[in-house]
Amino acid sequence: DNALGIHITRLRKKINCGGQIDIIETIWGIGYRLNFRLCEIFHNEE
């Protein structure tokens, strides 16, 4: 369980979409998901 959390933390650092936007979302009780729409919205605003 802790190993997965560490892995996700490292992925979040590497897959940085810019600023405070985090495309890896934590879904409590289920797991994690990638939200590419947030990244697309951020890039369209620039």
C-alpha positions in Angstrom: 0.0 0.0 0.0 2.8 2.4 0.9 4.8 1.3 -2.2 1.9 2.3 -4.4 1.7 5.7 -2.8 5.4 6.3 -3.3 5.1 5.2 -7.0 2.2 7.6 -7.6 4.0 10.5 -5.9 7.0 10.0 -8.2 4.8 9.7 -11.2 3.1 13.0 -10.2 6.5 14.7 -10.1 7.4 13.4 -13.6 4.1 13.9 -15.3 3.7 17.5 -14.3 1.2 19.3 -16.6 2.3 22.7 -15.3 1.6 24.6 -12.2 -0.8 23.2 -9.7 -2.7 20.9 -12.1 -2.4 17.3 -11.2 -3.6 14.8 -13.9 -3.3 11.8 -11.6 -6.4 12.0 -9.3 -6.9 10.0 -6.2 -10.3 8.3 -6.0 -10.8 7.4 -2.4 -11.9 3.8 -2.0 -11.2 2.9 -5.6 -7.7 4.0 -6.6 -6.2 6.5 -9.1 -7.2 7.8 -12.5 -5.6 10.0 -15.1 -7.5 13.1 -16.0 -6.2 14.4 -19.3 -9.0 16.9 -19.7 -7.5 19.1 -16.9 -4.2 19.1 -18.8 -5.9 20.0 -22.1 -7.8 22.8 -20.5 -4.6 24.2 -18.9 -2.7 24.1 -22.3 -5.6 25.7 -24.2 -5.6 28.7 -21.7 -1.9 29.4 -22.5 
